[in-house]
């Protein structure tokens, strides 16, 4: 007899083991993620991402850095060296909601066949530029449309999406006020 | 006589023209940024970023998509296919604070010689996993340390950093509650 061991590309045994370990020792769920960034010129700068702390230890699984470049389009004084920071934020949000959705689908035994999302967000750059003190320099609103095919009912998908939105780390970093401490070293 | 036309890699004339145009027509500062993302498997998914609306028109400066891949480390059930979404959020924050700092330094006539940042953020994954309803699934706090060398006083750098934190779009998307509307298409 063969046991099915993955769902939505996730190893079910590893999922259950992880949940069990955290239920036995909730402190294992404390993670510290990190990034380092260096300015290049104008609106171009580059981050390296590699190490993090989690599951009670420093991670050593990554043998090289991830490297990502921020840029700006010409209308924002750049040369399209990369997506710009507010676009990267949409990428982070898309990825987090997607992964959270897929994870909790797996936990409910729902198999996802297809999943893609489209996001847009409104910004008034009068805030960034300091031209209007009444404008929030951040996104005013972000909209995310999710297209999904799965082996369950529409109601189950709606329930899963509500649960996902309440559980996604990036979604809850955006929709709640999170303290950002910026200091000079 | 030669006129100096760039500061911190930014074209001064273009900066002044942009500010002037927005002061004359504040609606030019309304931008809509976008991303599309497709799930691959497990914690792996990929975004494409290209078009946006701004300065009163659809942008057409980009001749190809930017493509970024989210992944997860083994301890979070992945294979390090890319940085994970909460790490990308740190990259977005680092880039935005850096670009905002450099822009307003230029506006003040401050030349930046070197600028790099280190970020870390705390997350309790009991929130993501739904194991503790009292835990915010998002970052609990993000810390950013900025190392800068510039041709001005320490006091001017401190003033510039405070101003930057209040003006950075990503920083203000994180530290304020921003509505995220997630719907099924």
Boltz contact constraints between the chains, C-beta under 6 A:
constraints:
  - contact:
      token1: [A, 9]
      token2: [B, 41]
      max_distance: 6.0
  - contact:
      token1: [A, 9]
      token2: [B, 42]
      max_distance: 6.0
  - contact:
      token1: [A, 10]
      token2: [B, 42]
      max_distance: 6.0
  - contact:
      token1: [A, 10]
      token2: [B, 77]
      max_distance: 6.0
  - contact:
      token1: [A, 14]
      token2: [B, 77]
      max_distance: 6.0
  - contact:
      token1: [A, 26]
      token2: [B, 126]
      max_distance: 6.0
  - contact:
      token1: [A, 29]
      token2: [B, 124]
      max_distance: 6.0
  - contact:
      token1: [A, 29]
      token2: [B, 125]
      max_distance: 6.0
  - contact:
      token1: [A, 29]
      token2: [B, 126]
      max_distance: 6.0
  - contact:
      token1: [A, 30]
      token2: [B, 124]
      max_distance: 6.0
  - contact:
      token1: [A, 31]
      token2: [B, 123]
      max_distance: 6.0
  - contact:
      token1: [A, 32]
      token2: [B, 120]
      max_distance: 6.0
  - contact:
      token1: [A, 32]
      token2: [B, 122]
      max_distance: 6.0
  - contact:
      token1: [A, 33]
      token2: [B, 86]
      max_distance: 6.0
  - contact:
      token1: [A, 33]
      token2: [B, 87]
      max_distance: 6.0
  - contact:
      token1: [A, 33]
      token2: [B, 121]
      max_distance: 6.0
  - contact:
      token1: [A, 34]
      token2: [B, 120]
      max_distance: 6.0
  - contact:
      token1: [A, 35]
      token2: [B, 90]
      max_distance: 6.0
  - contact:
      token1: [A, 35]
      token2: [B, 91]
      max_distance: 6.0
  - contact:
      token1: [A, 35]
      token2: [B, 94]
      max_distance: 6.0
  - contact:
      token1: [A, 35]
      token2: [B, 119]
      max_distance: 6.0
  - contact:
      token1: [A, 36]
      token2: [B, 118]
      max_distance: 6.0
  - contact:
      token1: [A, 37]
      token2: [B, 94]
      max_distance: 6.0
  - contact:
      token1: [A, 37]
      token2: [B, 117]
      max_distance: 6.0
  - contact:
      token1: [A, 38]
      token2: [B, 116]
      max_distance: 6.0
  - contact:
      token1: [A, 39]
      token2: [B, 98]
      max_distance: 6.0
  - contact:
      token1: [A, 39]
      token2: [B, 115]
      max_distance: 6.0
  - contact:
      token1: [A, 41]
      token2: [B, 9]
      max_distance: 6.0
  - contact:
      token1: [A, 42]
      token2: [B, 9]
      max_distance: 6.0
  - contact:
      token1: [A, 42]
      token2: [B, 10]
      max_distance: 6.0
  - contact:
      token1: [A, 43]
      token2: [B, 99]
      max_distance: 6.0
  - contact:
      token1: [A, 45]
      token2: [B, 95]
      max_distance: 6.0
  - contact:
      token1: [A, 45]
      token2: [B, 98]
      max_distance: 6.0
  - contact:
      token1: [A, 47]
      token2: [B, 91]
      max_distance: 6.0
  - contact:
      token1: [A, 47]
      token2: [B, 94]
      max_distance: 6.0
  - contact:
      token1: [A, 49]
      token2: [B, 83]
      max_distance: 6.0
  - contact:
      token1: [A, 49]
      token2: [B, 87]
      max_distance: 6.0
  - contact:
      token1: [A, 54]
      token2: [B, 75]
      max_distance: 6.0
  - contact:
      token1: [A, 55]
      token2: [B, 75]
      max_distance: 6.0
  - contact:
      token1: [A, 59]
      token2: [B, 73]
      max_distance: 6.0
  - contact:
      token1: [A, 61]
      token2: [B, 73]
      max_distance: 6.0
  - contact:
      token1: [A, 61]
      token2: [B, 74]
      max_distance: 6.0
  - contact:
      token1: [A, 62]
      token2: [B, 80]
      max_distance: 6.0
  - contact:
      token1: [A, 66]
      token2: [B, 83]
      max_distance: 6.0
  - contact:
      token1: [A, 68]
      token2: [B, 91]
      max_distance: 6.0
  - contact:
      token1: [A, 70]
      token2: [B, 95]
      max_distance: 6.0
  - contact:
      token1: [A, 73]
      token2: [B, 59]
      max_distance: 6.0
  - contact:
      token1: [A, 73]
      token2: [B, 61]
      max_distance: 6.0
  - contact:
      token1: [A, 74]
      token2: [B, 61]
      max_distance: 6.0
  - contact:
      token1: [A, 75]
      token2: [B, 54]
      max_distance: 6.0
  - contact:
      token1: [A, 75]
      token2: [B, 55]
      max_distance: 6.0
  - contact:
      token1: [A, 77]
      token2: [B, 10]
      max_distance: 6.0
  - contact:
      token1: [A, 77]
      token2: [B, 14]
      max_distance: 6.0
  - contact:
      token1: [A, 80]
      token2: [B, 62]
      max_distance: 6.0
  - contact:
      token1: [A, 83]
      token2: [B, 49]
      max_distance: 6.0
  - contact:
      token1: [A, 83]
      token2: [B, 66]
      max_distance: 6.0
  - contact:
      token1: [A, 85]
      token2: [B, 92]
      max_distance: 6.0
  - contact:
      token1: [A, 85]
      token2: [B, 95]
      max_distance: 6.0
  - contact:
      token1: [A, 85]
      token2: [B, 96]
      max_distance: 6.0
  - contact:
      token1: [A, 85]
      token2: [B, 170]
      max_distance: 6.0
  - contact:
      token1: [A, 86]
      token2: [B, 33]
      max_distance: 6.0
  - contact:
      token1: [A, 86]
      token2: [B, 169]
      max_distance: 6.0
  - contact:
      token1: [A, 87]
      token2: [B, 33]
      max_distance: 6.0
  - contact:
      token1: [A, 87]
      token2: [B, 49]
      max_distance: 6.0
  - contact:
      token1: [A, 88]
      token2: [B, 88]
      max_distance: 6.0
  - contact:
      token1: [A, 88]
      token2: [B, 91]
      max_distance: 6.0
  - contact:
      token1: [A, 88]
      token2: [B, 92]
      max_distance: 6.0
  - contact:
      token1: [A, 89]
      token2: [B, 92]
      max_distance: 6.0
  - contact:
      token1: [A, 89]
      token2: [B, 170]
      max_distance: 6.0
  - contact:
      token1: [A, 90]
      token2: [B, 35]
      max_distance: 6.0
  - contact:
      token1: [A, 91]
      token2: [B, 35]
      max_distance: 6.0
  - contact:
      token1: [A, 91]
      token2: [B, 47]
      max_distance: 6.0
  - contact:
      token1: [A, 91]
      token2: [B, 68]
      max_distance: 6.0
  - contact:
      token1: [A, 91]
      token2: [B, 88]
      max_distance: 6.0
  - contact:
      token1: [A, 92]
      token2: [B, 85]
      max_distance: 6.0
  - contact:
      token1: [A, 92]
      token2: [B, 88]
      max_distance: 6.0
  - contact:
      token1: [A, 92]
      token2: [B, 89]
      max_distance: 6.0
  - contact:
      token1: [A, 94]
      token2: [B, 35]
      max_distance: 6.0
  - contact:
      token1: [A, 94]
      token2: [B, 37]
      max_distance: 6.0
  - contact:
      token1: [A, 94]
      token2: [B, 47]
      max_distance: 6.0
  - contact:
      token1: [A, 95]
      token2: [B, 45]
      max_distance: 6.0
  - contact:
      token1: [A, 95]
      token2: [B, 70]
      max_distance: 6.0
  - contact:
      token1: [A, 95]
      token2: [B, 85]
      max_distance: 6.0
  - contact:
      token1: [A, 96]
      token2: [B, 85]
      max_distance: 6.0
  - contact:
      token1: [A, 98]
      token2: [B, 39]
      max_distance: 6.0
  - contact:
      token1: [A, 98]
      token2: [B, 45]
      max_distance: 6.0
  - contact:
      token1: [A, 99]
      token2: [B, 43]
      max_distance: 6.0
  - contact:
      token1: [A, 115]
      token2: [B, 39]
      max_distance: 6.0
  - contact:
      token1: [A, 116]
      token2: [B, 38]
      max_distance: 6.0
  - contact:
      token1: [A, 117]
      token2: [B, 37]
      max_distance: 6.0
  - contact:
      token1: [A, 118]
      token2: [B, 36]
      max_distance: 6.0
  - contact:
      token1: [A, 119]
      token2: [B, 35]
      max_distance: 6.0
  - contact:
      token1: [A, 120]
      token2: [B, 32]
      max_distance: 6.0
  - contact:
      token1: [A, 120]
      token2: [B, 34]
      max_distance: 6.0
  - contact:
      token1: [A, 121]
      token2: [B, 33]
      max_distance: 6.0
  - contact:
      token1: [A, 122]
      token2: [B, 32]
      max_distance: 6.0
  - contact:
      token1: [A, 123]
      token2: [B, 31]
      max_distance: 6.0
  - contact:
      token1: [A, 123]
      token2: [B, 169]
      max_distance: 6.0
  - contact:
      token1: [A, 124]
      token2: [B, 29]
      max_distance: 6.0
  - contact:
      token1: [A, 124]
      token2: [B, 30]
      max_distance: 6.0
  - contact:
      token1: [A, 125]
      token2: [B, 29]
      max_distance: 6.0
  - contact:
      token1: [A, 126]
      token2: [B, 26]
      max_distance: 6.0
  - contact:
      token1: [A, 126]
      token2: [B, 29]
      max_distance: 6.0
  - contact:
      token1: [A, 128]
      token2: [B, 167]
      max_distance: 6.0
  - contact:
      token1: [A, 128]
      token2: [B, 169]
      max_distance: 6.0
  - contact:
      token1: [A, 130]
      token2: [B, 167]
      max_distance: 6.0
  - contact:
      token1: [A, 136]
      token2: [B, 172]
      max_distance: 6.0
  - contact:
      token1: [A, 137]
      token2: [B, 167]
      max_distance: 6.0
  - contact:
      token1: [A, 137]
      token2: [B, 169]
      max_distance: 6.0
  - contact:
      token1: [A, 137]
      token2: [B, 172]
      max_distance: 6.0
  - contact:
      token1: [A, 138]
      token2: [B, 169]
      max_distance: 6.0
  - contact:
      token1: [A, 138]
      token2: [B, 172]
      max_distance: 6.0
  - contact:
      token1: [A, 138]
      token2: [B, 173]
      max_distance: 6.0
  - contact:
      token1: [A, 138]
      token2: [B, 176]
      max_distance: 6.0
  - contact:
      token1: [A, 138]
      token2: [B, 178]
      max_distance: 6.0
  - contact:
      token1: [A, 139]
      token2: [B, 173]
      max_distance: 6.0
  - contact:
      token1: [A, 139]
      token2: [B, 178]
      max_distance: 6.0
  - contact:
      token1: [A, 141]
      token2: [B, 179]
      max_distance: 6.0
  - contact:
      token1: [A, 142]
      token2: [B, 180]
      max_distance: 6.0
  - contact:
      token1: [A, 143]
      token2: [B, 181]
      max_distance: 6.0
  - contact:
      token1: [A, 144]
      token2: [B, 182]
      max_distance: 6.0
  - contact:
      token1: [A, 145]
      token2: [B, 183]
      max_distance: 6.0
  - contact:
      token1: [A, 145]
      token2: [B, 185]
      max_distance: 6.0
  - contact:
      token1: [A, 146]
      token2: [B, 184]
      max_distance: 6.0
  - contact:
      token1: [A, 147]
      token2: [B, 185]
      max_distance: 6.0
  - contact:
      token1: [A, 165]
      token2: [B, 182]
      max_distance: 6.0
  - contact:
      token1: [A, 167]
      token2: [B, 128]
      max_distance: 6.0
  - contact:
      token1: [A, 167]
      token2: [B, 130]
      max_distance: 6.0
  - contact:
      token1: [A, 167]
      token2: [B, 137]
      max_distance: 6.0
  - contact:
      token1: [A, 169]
      token2: [B, 86]
      max_distance: 6.0
  - contact:
      token1: [A, 169]
      token2: [B, 123]
      max_distance: 6.0
  - contact:
      token1: [A, 169]
      token2: [B, 128]
      max_distance: 6.0
  - contact:
      token1: [A, 169]
      token2: [B, 137]
      max_distance: 6.0
  - contact:
      token1: [A, 169]
      token2: [B, 138]
      max_distance: 6.0
  - contact:
      token1: [A, 170]
      token2: [B, 85]
      max_distance: 6.0
  - contact:
      token1: [A, 170]
      token2: [B, 89]
      max_distance: 6.0
  - contact:
      token1: [A, 171]
      token2: [B, 180]
      max_distance: 6.0
  - contact:
      token1: [A, 172]
      token2: [B, 136]
      max_distance: 6.0
  - contact:
      token1: [A, 172]
      token2: [B, 137]
      max_distance: 6.0
  - contact:
      token1: [A, 172]
      token2: [B, 138]
      max_distance: 6.0
  - contact:
      token1: [A, 173]
      token2: [B, 138]
      max_distance: 6.0
  - contact:
      token1: [A, 173]
      token2: [B, 139]
      max_distance: 6.0
  - contact:
      token1: [A, 173]
      token2: [B, 174]
      max_distance: 6.0
  - contact:
      token1: [A, 174]
      token2: [B, 173]
      max_distance: 6.0
  - contact:
      token1: [A, 174]
      token2: [B, 178]
      max_distance: 6.0
  - contact:
      token1: [A, 174]
      token2: [B, 180]
      max_distance: 6.0
  - contact:
      token1: [A, 175]
      token2: [B, 177]
      max_distance: 6.0
  - contact:
      token1: [A, 175]
      token2: [B, 180]
      max_distance: 6.0
  - contact:
      token1: [A, 176]
      token2: [B, 138]
      max_distance: 6.0
  - contact:
      token1: [A, 176]
      token2: [B, 177]
      max_distance: 6.0
  - contact:
      token1: [A, 177]
      token2: [B, 175]
      max_distance: 6.0
  - contact:
      token1: [A, 177]
      token2: [B, 176]
      max_distance: 6.0
  - contact:
      token1: [A, 177]
      token2: [B, 177]
      max_distance: 6.0
  - contact:
      token1: [A, 178]
      token2: [B, 138]
      max_distance: 6.0
  - contact:
      token1: [A, 178]
      token2: [B, 139]
      max_distance: 6.0
  - contact:
      token1: [A, 178]
      token2: [B, 174]
      max_distance: 6.0
  - contact:
      token1: [A, 179]
      token2: [B, 141]
      max_distance: 6.0
  - contact:
      token1: [A, 180]
      token2: [B, 142]
      max_distance: 6.0
  - contact:
      token1: [A, 180]
      token2: [B, 171]
      max_distance: 6.0
  - contact:
      token1: [A, 180]
      token2: [B, 174]
      max_distance: 6.0
  - contact:
      token1: [A, 180]
      token2: [B, 175]
      max_distance: 6.0
  - contact:
      token1: [A, 181]
      token2: [B, 143]
      max_distance: 6.0
  - contact:
      token1: [A, 182]
      token2: [B, 144]
      max_distance: 6.0
  - contact:
      token1: [A, 182]
      token2: [B, 165]
      max_distance: 6.0
  - contact:
      token1: [A, 183]
      token2: [B, 145]
      max_distance: 6.0
  - contact:
      token1: [A, 184]
      token2: [B, 146]
      max_distance: 6.0
  - contact:
      token1: [A, 185]
      token2: [B, 145]
      max_distance: 6.0
  - contact:
      token1: [A, 185]
      token2: [B, 147]
      max_distance: 6.0
